[in-house]
Amino acid sequence: MPTAGPSPNPRAHRRCLTAAAGISLTLALAACGSDAEQPDTREEPTESTETAGAVTLSGEWPLTGETLEGDLPDHPVYVVKIDNTSSSSPQVGLDSADLIVEELVEGGSTRLAVFYYSGLPDEAGPVRSARASDIGIVKPVSATVVASGGAPKTVNRLERADIATLTEGAPGYFRDDGRAAPYNLFVRLSETADEPGSDDKPPLQPYFSFGDEGDFAGDIQAQTIEATFSGGHTTAWQYADGGWTRPDSSAENGDDFVADNVLLVRVKVGDAGYLDPAGNPVPETEFYGKGEAVLVHGDKAIKCRWRKPGLAGAIRLIGKDGSEVQVPRGRTWIELIPAKDGEITVSP
C-alpha cells in the first residue's frame, strides 16, 4: 500500500474568528433544466474579455494567494483526478494539495480534482478518469490533468479545449499490487515533474481574487456544513482547531486536506452525451456563467453570488451590496453543487 509523506508545505491553520449569534442557512437549490444530449462536435463557450490574462500574478501563489517568495515552480499546476468512493480508501496525498474541487459524476457519486503546485506529494491517488466537467475546473490556471484516461468524447473535448493530459504510462505512474483495479493506480508527481512536457504552461492568473482574513465579512455562524450532491452522496464538514475537515473522509489518517475555506457553488449540470459502462448517464458540470454561492471561512459564512466568464475565466464572488467578496488566503475546497437536486446546509 502506498504511503504519503508529510506535506512539503505544512501550513498553520488560522485561528477561530470571534463567535457571533448563530444562524442556520439552508439553500434548497431550485430546479434548473439540464441540457439536451450534445454531439461530440458541440462548441465550447466562448471567452469574454474578462478571462485569461486579464488578472496577472503579483507575488502570490495562484491557488492559495499566500506570499510567493522567489520564482514559480518549473512545472505546471497538476490536477490529479482522485476517486471519492469507499473503494478509494485510503485516499493518498490530499494533505499536500493547494486546492480541491469536488464534482458530480455518474451514479450520484463524486470525484475530486486535486490541485498541486506549491508542493508535490510523494504519492497521490487512486487516480481515476477525466471528465469534460474538468475543462472549466482546470483551464483558469492552465493546469495539466493527471488521469487514468477518459471516454473518447471526453478525450476529444479536452484536446479541443487545449487541456494537457497525462495518463497511465507517463512518468510517475505505478500500480499498487495490494489494491484491486481500477483503484490501484497512483502517481509520483515528483517523477512526473522531472520530465516536463511540451504542453506544460504556467498559470497566468490566480484562481480567485484573494484577500486578508481580517477583511472577511461573514455574518452567519458556521460549525458544520452538509453539501448534498445527490440522494446518495452528501459531503459533511466540521470546523475545529482553526480548519474544516470531513468526518467521513476516506483519506489516510493524518493525510487529509484541512481547508481554510469551503466555497459551495450552485452550478448547472448537463448531460455529457454518453453512458458509463454500467449504463448510467454521465453528468457534466458547467463551471461557467453565474449563480448562488456560500463562502465559509473560520466559523463564519457569507451568502453571495458567483460569476465565471467562460471556461478559462477566474471565478469571482459578489456580495449582496454588489461589492466583491475576496477569498481569504489559504487552502480552499470547492463544492460544485448541482442546482437541480443539490442542497447546501450551514449550521452553527
LINKARA-V537558 format. One record per backbone hydrogen bond with DSSP energy under -1.0 kcal/mol. NH is the residue of the N-H (numbers start at 1). CO is the residue of the C=O. E is the energy in kcal/mol with one decimal. If there is no record, write none. Layout:
((NH:CO:E) (NH:CO:E))
This chain:
((25:346:-3.1) (27:344:-3.2) (29:342:-1.3) (42:39:-1.6) (51:48:-1.3) (54:51:-2.3) (61:66:-3.1) (65:61:-2.6) (68:59:-2.2) (78:116:-2.4) (79:144:-2.7) (80:114:-2.6) (81:146:-2.3) (82:112:-2.3) (83:126:-2.0) (88:85:-2.0) (89:86:-1.3) (91:250:-2.5) (92:125:-2.8) (95:255:-1.5) (97:94:-1.8) (98:115:-2.4) (99:115:-1.0) (100:332:-1.9) (101:113:-2.2) (102:334:-2.8) (103:111:-2.5) (105:109:-2.8) (109:106:-1.1) (111:103:-2.3) (112:82:-2.5) (113:101:-3.0) (114:80:-2.5) (115:99:-3.0) (116:78:-2.9) (124:187:-1.7) (125:92:-1.8) (127:185:-3.2) (128:81:-2.9) (130:149:-2.7) (134:131:-1.6) (135:132:-1.7) (138:134:-2.7) (139:135:-2.2) (141:138:-1.3) (142:139:-1.8) (143:138:-1.8) (144:77:-3.0) (145:164:-2.8) (146:79:-3.1) (147:166:-2.0) (148:128:-1.9) (155:151:-2.8) (156:152:-2.2) (157:153:-2.3) (158:154:-2.7) (159:155:-2.2) (160:156:-2.4) (161:157:-1.6) (162:159:-1.5) (163:158:-2.6) (166:145:-2.7) (170:167:-2.2) (173:170:-1.6) (174:186:-2.2) (176:184:-2.7) (179:176:-1.9) (183:180:-1.6) (186:174:-2.8) (187:124:-2.0) (188:172:-2.0) (192:188:-1.5) (193:189:-3.0) (195:192:-1.3) (200:197:-1.2) (207:62:-3.1) (211:327:-1.9) (215:212:-1.5) (216:213:-1.4) (219:301:-1.3) (220:301:-1.7) (222:299:-2.3) (223:347:-3.3) (224:347:-2.2) (225:237:-1.8) (226:345:-2.4) (227:235:-2.7) (228:343:-2.9) (229:233:-2.1) (230:233:-1.6) (235:227:-2.7) (237:225:-2.7) (238:245:-2.4) (239:223:-2.5) (240:243:-2.4) (243:240:-1.7) (244:259:-2.5) (245:238:-2.4) (249:246:-1.8) (252:91:-2.1) (255:252:-2.5) (259:244:-2.4) (260:331:-2.0) (261:331:-2.1) (262:296:-2.2) (263:333:-2.5) (264:294:-3.0) (265:335:-2.9) (266:292:-2.7) (267:337:-2.7) (270:284:-3.1) (272:282:-2.8) (276:280:-2.7) (279:276:-2.6) (282:274:-2.0) (284:270:-2.1) (286:268:-2.6) (287:285:-1.1) (288:286:-1.8) (289:308:-3.1) (291:306:-1.8) (293:304:-2.4) (294:264:-2.3) (295:302:-2.4) (296:262:-2.4) (297:300:-2.5) (300:297:-1.9) (301:220:-2.0) (302:295:-2.2) (304:293:-2.6) (305:318:-2.5) (306:291:-2.8) (307:316:-2.2) (308:289:-3.0) (310:308:-1.8) (315:207:-1.0) (316:307:-2.4) (318:305:-3.3) (319:323:-3.4) (322:319:-2.0) (325:317:-2.6) (327:209:-2.4) (329:211:-1.8) (330:64:-2.4) (333:261:-2.1) (334:100:-2.9) (335:263:-3.0) (336:102:-2.1) (337:265:-2.1) (337:335:-1.2) (339:267:-2.7) (342:338:-1.6) (343:228:-1.6) (344:27:-1.9) (345:226:-2.2) (346:25:-3.5) (347:224:-2.5))
